[in-house]
Amino acid sequence: MNDPAHALLPRRPLGPFSVWPIGFGAMRLTGPDIFGPPHDRPTAIAVLREAVDRGVDHIDTAQYYGPDVVNDLIREALHPYPPQLVIVTKVGAARDSRGGIFAADEPEQLRRGIEDNLRSLGVDRLAAVNLRLMRPGGPDAFFDDQLSSMISARDDGLIASIGLSNVSLEHLLHALRFTDIACVQNAFHPTNRDAQPVLDECTRRAIAFVPYAPLASGAKGPGAVLNAPPMVAVAARLECTPAQIALAWALTVSPNTLLIPGTSSVPHLRENLEVANVELDGEAVRQLSTL
């Protein structure tokens, strides 16, 4: 079944594909701190199935979520996949036995990472794979080698399109000299707009912009984005939650924005999908712009 709210938001481009703007980030289906198996595996499976049943056709994942946990859950819950489902994964990082994240971004490691995702998800080709940058600095010869590895994987038919994550405007512009870019994943939310130049360029070029941590990773406390007075005031006036307001705001910043809010809870999933029914008026946008 498709949720009635599905019809309220037109589809948006993701490289050669077209998806509903509210997708699902599968990262939080693991144990605490994105590490280990879920506490309640049946619920994790139920979340994935309900998301797709309600019209979600864009799922974001990675082999290093867990590690080696989330892709297995996705395959168990959804394989054989609906033909319209777009699964996007990422390479460039790995996790150690204690959950630490480290770079796995040499060109040959990127290729192995893509192949690992193909095997665990049970597909012959991935819709898109994001190259996650783990090293400081601007585009250089190493970045060129990374891009070459991603382009080779696409030319060999392993992936349909290439994305980037944690990149500067300079990285994006440099990459576009060599290849099309389907999507960019950067941190972005009402109190962290450092990626605005990247977002603007994505909008200009019709590249999907996928903000990760759109709720500031759910941070709590007096200074948290969801507790900011303008956020709370708008949510109260429009009779929805601050989280829904933050997600709705992200949809307004560009016609190319795609959301991938994550959760391990069916009720929370439903709350996120209800964002399709939230319409921010001019006063709400003005208030949120003060953050």
N, C-alpha and C positions, 0 to 999 in steps of 0.2 A: 504494500500500500504506500501511496505517497501522501505526505502530510498536506493538508489544505494550504498551509502557509507557503508551500513550495511554489505555488503559482504567483505569489506576490513579488517575488524577486526574479528578474530575468537572468538567464544563464550568462556566464562571463567566460572569456577565453582563458585557456591554460595551454599555451603553445598550440599544437594542432587540434586540441580538444576543446570542448565546451562543457562547463560544469556549473552546478548550482553554487552560489557564492558562499554558502555555509557548508563547509566540509567537516572532517573529523580528524583531529590529531591523536594518533594512537599511543603516543609516548607514555601516558599515565595509566596504561593498562598493566604495567609492571608492578613490582613491589615498591616499597618506599624509596624515594630518591632515584627513581627510574632504574632500579636495580633489583634483579631477582624476579622470580615468578610472582604473579598476583596472589593476594591472600585468598581471593574467591574467584577461581577460574571460571565456573559457570556464569557468574555475573559478568566477567569480562567478555565472554562469548556472547551473552545476551545484549550487552551494550553495542557490540559491533553489528549484530543482526538487526537490532532495532534502528540503529542509525541508517542502515541501507534500506530497511523497510519504510522509513520515513522520508526517503528521497535523497539522502546523502550519496553523492556519486564521486567524491574526492576524498581519499584517505591518505594521510601523511604518516610515514613510518620510517624505520631504519633498522638495519640488522643489529646495530650496537645498542638498541633499546632493550635493556635486560641484563646483559646482551643475549641474543639468540632466543628471545622470548616473544616479542610482539608479532614478528612476522609469522611465527608458528601459530599464534592465536588467530591472526587474520586468515590464515589458510584453513585452520580448523573450522572457523565460524562461517566462512564465505565461499570457499572453493567448492565447486566451480563458480567462478566469479560472474556476476551479471555483466552483460556485454558493455553496458554504459559506465561501469565502475573504472575510475582513473586512480591507480595507486602510484603514489610518488614516494620515492625513498631518497636516501642521501648516503654519500660516502665521504671519507676523509678523516674519520675519527674511529676510535675503538675504545673499549673499556677493559680494565684489568680485573683481577679476581676479587678486588675489594671495591669495585665500582668507580675507580678513578678513570677519568677521560684523558686520552692521549691521542696524538696525531697518528693517523695511518694513511698518509696522504702522498706517499711516493707514487709515481705513475703506475707501477705494477701493482701496488696495493689498491689503488682505485679500481683497476680492472678486476682484481680478485673480489673486492667488495661488491661490485656489480654482479659478478657471478654468484656470490654467496646469497645475495638478495633474490636472484632469479630462482635458485634452488629452494630456498626456504619458503618463498611465496608460491612456488609451483607454477611459474609462468615462463614463456619463451622470450618475452620481451617486456620491458618495463616502460610505462607511459612517459615517465620523466625521472631523472636522477639528479639531485642537487649535489654539486661539489661544495662541500663545507670547508671554508678556509680556516686553518688552525694557527697560522703563523702571522706575526705582525708585519707591517710594511705594505708597500704598494705592489702593483704588478711588476713581475720580474721574470727572469728566464725560467725559474722553477714553476711559476704560474703558467707560463707558456707550455711547459712539459705536461702539467696537469691537464690543461685544456686539450692538448693533443691526445692524451689518453681517453678523455671523455668523447672527443670527436671520433676516435677510432672505434670506441664501443658503439656509438650511434651508427657509424658507417658499416659496422659488422652486424647490425640488426639487433643488438642486445637492448638498446634503449631507443625510444622514439624521439626524445628531446632532452635537452640539457638545461639544468637550472644551476643557480649559484646561491650560496648562503654565507652570511657574515661578510659581505663584501662592501667595499667603498664604491663611490661613483667612478673613481678611476679604474677599479677592477672591471666594473660593468662595461664601461666604454671600451676598454682594452679588449675584453672578451668578444665584444660585438664586431671587432675588426676581423675576427676569424670564424665566428659561428653565430647562428641564431641562438637566442636565449629565451627559453619558454617561461621561466619564472625566477623570482628572486625572493629568498627568505631572509629577512633581517628583523631584529628586534624593533618594535614600534608600538607605542601606546600613547594615551593622552599626555603623559608626563615624560615621555622619552621619544622625542621626534628627531633624533640625530640622523635617522635614515631618510629624512625628508628629501634631500637632493636625489637620492636613489629612487625614491617613490616617484618624484616628479619626472625623472627620465623614463621610468617604467611606464608611466601614464602616457608620456609623449610617444613612446614606441609601441604601445599596446602589449606590453609585457606584464604578465600576472605578477602582482606584488602580494606576498603571503606573509603577513606580520606574525612572527612568533612572539610568545609572551604578550598577547594583546591585553591581558589583565595583569601585567607586571608579575606573572607567575603566581598570581593569587596572594601576593604579599599582604600581610596584615599589620595593623598598628596605626597610630595616629597619622603617620605620613604616607600611608599606602594610597595608591590611586583610587581604589574603590571606596575609601573613606574620605576622600577629598570633598569639602563642602559643596562645590558645584555639582559633582557627580551624584552625591546623595540628594541634593535638592531636585535635580532633573528627574532622578529615579522616582522620588516621591510624587512629583507633579504628574508624571506619565504613568504612574502605578505599575512600575516594573522594578527589577533589581538593578543595583549599580553595575553588576557584571553585564547585564543585558544592554545597559546604556553604553558601556565601553565598547562592546562588540558592535552595536548599531553605529556608533561614531566611526569605527574603523571602516565600515562599509560606505560611509559618506565621503571619506577623504579622497577616493579615487574610484572611477568605474572599473578599475582593474584589480581592486582589492579582493582577495579570496581569504576567508577565515578558516582556520583549522583549530578551533577550541577543543581541548582534550578533557576527558573525564573518565573515571572508572565507575560511574554511577548512572543508572538509567534515569532517575528523576533529574539529575543535573544535565544529562544529555538533552532531555526534553526542554529544560529551561533554556539551554543554548539555542536549540532550534527555533524556539519561540521568538528569537530575535527578528525573524522574518516579519513578524507582526508589529515590530516597534518602529514607529516613524518619528524621527527627530524633527521638531519644528525649528524655525529660525532662532527663537529665543534659546532653545536647548543648545544649538550649535554655538551660539554666542557665549553662553555660560561655560561650555566645555572648552572653548578656545582660550579661556583665561587660565587654564591649568598649566 
